[in-house]
Amino acid sequence: MNFKQKQIVITRNDYYKLSRLLNSEYTQAIGNKPYLTGLRSELEAAVIVDPEEISPDVVTMNSKVTLVDLDINEDETYVLVYPDQANIASGRLSILTPIGTAILGCKTGDVVSGNASRMQIKEIVFQPERARVPS
């Protein structure tokens, strides 16, 4: 599994909520998975900004994102959510999945990897901060 080796930009709200999630009993029970280590590393190196300062082309929590699977050239649309809201059948992708972790903080056009998939962020259909929806 490869994680992007660049610095991400996330909102202060997402940073605090994700930090609490990573320190929760829930993630402690999952164990030391590579994608959790990757998320921890990304949070440690992230540029943290106020929600109103985030660029509209950056994936934040609760963003609706269209990804292109570069291996099969098919679009997939997901909302990036916390684990308790996840339901892949209805397009709700958990931040604690390899692709969920990989897309956080990335921009439209970025290519990310998770598991065996290579995905390109085609479009951010909805970003709560751009729509001024409180988190």
N, C-alpha and C positions, 0 to 999 in steps of 0.2 A: 504494500500500500504506500503510495506516495502522497505527501502533503505538500502544498505549495510552500516555497521557501521564501516568502516575502512578507513584509509587514502589512497587516490588515488595519482597517479603520473601523471602529465600532463606536456606538453611542455609549455614553456613561451609564444609562439605564440598562442596556444589554450587558455591559461589562459586569455590573454589580449582580444582576440576576444570574448570569452564567457562572460567576464566581461562587455564588451561593449554591447553585446546582452542583458544581463540581465538588463542593465540600459536603454535600448532603449524604445521608445514609443511602439513598437510592444509587448514586454513582459509586459510593464505596462498596456496595454490594456487587456491582458489575465487575469490579476488579480493575486491574491495570491494563486496559485495552489500548492498542496503538492509537486509535482515533481519539480517545480521551486524553492521552499524553499529547497528541497533536493539538487538541483544543486548548489544553493548559498552556502549551508553549505559545500558541497564537495569542492568547489573552495576555501573557507576560510581555510579549513584544508589541502588542497592539498600540496604535495611536487612538487615544480615547478622546472623543469630542462630545459636546452637548448635542442633543437631538436636532436642534435647529441648524447645526453646522454641518451635518452629514450631507455628502453629495447625493443627489437623487439617483445616481447610477450605481450605488453601493447596496449590496444585499445586507439587510438588517433582520433581526428577528421579526417574524410575522410578515415579511415581504413575500409577495407572490412572484415567483420566478419561472421563466421558461428556459429550460436547458436543452441543448442539443447533444444527444449521445453521438459522439464523433465516430464511434466504431460502426454504428448501424444507421447513422444519419436520421434519427427520429427525435422529434420534440417531445419533451415531458414537462408538465407544469406542476409546480408544487408551491405550497405555503410552508415556509420554514418556521417550525413551532417547537415549543418545549415538549419534553417526553409525555407529559400527562395529556397533551392535546393531539398527539400523533395518531394518524390513521391513514396509512399509505393508500388504502383503497379509495379514500376520498381526497387524495392529493395533499395530505398534511404530513410533511416530512420532518422527523425529529432531528434536532440539532445534534443528538447523540448517535447519528448514523454517520458512516464515513463521508458520504456526499454532503449531508447536512453540515458537518463540521468543515468540509472543504470549501463550501460556497460562502460561508459567513464572512463578511467584510470584503468580498471580492466585487469587482465592477463588471458591468456589461462588456462582453468580449473576452473576459478572462477564461482560460482553460484550466480546469481542475481535475484531479484524479481522486478516486475513492473506490476501494475494492479493485475490481478489474476494469471499471468504467473510466473513460475520459469524457468529460462533459465541458461544453462551452456555455457560458452564460449568454443567452441570446437576447433576453429582454427582462427587465424588471417591470412586471405588469402593475404591481402595487407595492409601494413602500410606505409604511405608516407615517414616517417622519415627513415625507414629501406631501402626504395627504393631511398632515397636521393632526393625526389621530394619536391621542395620548396612549402611552404604553402602560 
